[in-house]
Amino acid sequence: MSRGYKALLFVSDFLSTMSAFFGVYWLRYRSGLFPVDIELYISDLWLPALFIYLYWLIFYFYFGLYHLPEAPSRTDENVKVFKSTSYGVILLFLITFDVFNPFSLGRLIIIIYWLAQLFMTILLRSIILSVRHKQLMKGIGLTPSFIVGCNPKGYDIQQKIEKYPALGYKVLGFISTDGEAKTGEEYNGIPVLGDLESVSSLIRKYQVRQLVVAFGSDKHDKVLEVIDKVAETRVGIKILPDMYDIISGLARTQQIYGIPLIDINPGIMQPWEKAVKRLFDVLISVLVLLVFLPFGLLLALLIILDSRGPVFYTQERLGLYGKPFRIIKFRSMKHDVGEPGEKVILTTKDDERVTRIGKLIRRYRIDEVPQMLNVLKGDMSLIGPRPDMPKLTEQLEKQIPLYRHRMKVKPGITGWAQISVPYPQTQEEVIEKFNCDIYYIENMSLKLDLKIILNTIVIMFSGSGT
């Protein structure tokens, strides 16, 4: 959903919260229906009203009320409003519960407030979503989309999208595979724009935000190829359910009038969680750099005395959506090792390239501390898949399907793979680390991040890193 509509949702929730709060105030203290023990004036309530709004804002963020699809269902959104409002009122009920007077007038007022908050929020949000629905029906604000597959399934989906514009998609063209159709041909007035080799450039050219993959169950390998081809773009991907078994548990289903489609990597972490994650990254990285500074100066001296070369080591790595950046670490290997050739050599146990100080700082993961600067800059996060060298990525994507899928999230200093598998020394361990990275992407949450951080601290202080 566009930022304009999301802004309207914030405004509507503010208005609904204020109207419910002051409406219940009037009912309780000004209507004459209830006995008044104390005198309250509206001027005394603006600050509490603001706190109440912030209270509901937290609940609404948590339940994803500002993380709407392009064409949200009013029924589904109202159900989410009901759940979030009910949970919020239950918490208020428990906070204000009086064991010695459980059936006081205050309990009744809270129930009335719940009904008022629920009614006003649903009413104003329904108005906004109804306007959105009418605009979609007129073809306004549709999501530019491609259908991958020139076959009966693809044509059927295109017809349904054309018939029901409220779905929110605008099909700009078909992408053919295996010579199904030639570029320039048309179906129902929609052109075939190219094949899989050109899909990434076509996405950028037409500013497409959604792919609908319409293959049969006999073309699993082609689905993997599509995902690989668009790994470095920000496009969303939807597939048919008979493809689900090849992309593990990363899914969210949407019904398109009889044709269920599954989102690949729909963005499980809510926007508010992403904001908190970034804030946490900044605060922790600043704190670590300040606390570590005295020890870092001593370590720099030891590195210089131990072997010839600079204190820090920088190297190009691939970040979010394959964007290159230079990572910074304390140098732990001999300076004359040189840049890798055509094939990247993985670090092994008792690697002769590692210096004496290097063995120590690698064991306790201290060599990673300067990457806090990368975190501050925004190239990395504290938690995420480790960023790879471009050459290593080229090697591994030839061996592991969907390897670039790791780049759908920002790389991290540590991650689920780092606390689960030691430095990879074999192909099997590389694959195991990749599976750990995919698990993290599928289950991203602040709770999982906290678990990874705590395990990383244990590894650092126990010296069990390799």
Secondary structure, 3 states (H helix, E strand, C coil): CCHHHHHHHHHHHHHHHHHHHHHHHHHHHCCCCCCCCCCCCHHHCHHHHHHHHHHHHHHHHHCCCCCCCCCCCHHHHHHHHHHHHHHHHHHHHHHCCCCCCCCCHHHHHHHHHHHHHHHHHHHHHHHHHHHHHHHHHCCCCCEEEEEECCCHHHHHHHHHHHHCHHHCEEEEEEEECCCCCCCCCEECCEEEEEEHHHHHHHHHHHCCCEEEECCCCCCHHHHHHHHHHCCCCCCEEEECHHHHHHCCCCCEEEEECCEEEEEECCCCCCHHHHHHHHHHHHHHHHHHHHHHHHHHHHHHHHHHHHCCCCCEEEEEEECHHHCEEEEEEECCECHHHCCCCCCCCCCCCCCCCECHHHHHHHHCCHHHHHHHHHHHHCCCEEECCCCCCHHHHHHHHHHCCCHHHHHHCCCEEECHHHHHCCCCCCHHHHHHHHHHHHHHHHCCCHHHHHHHHHHHHHHHHHCCCC
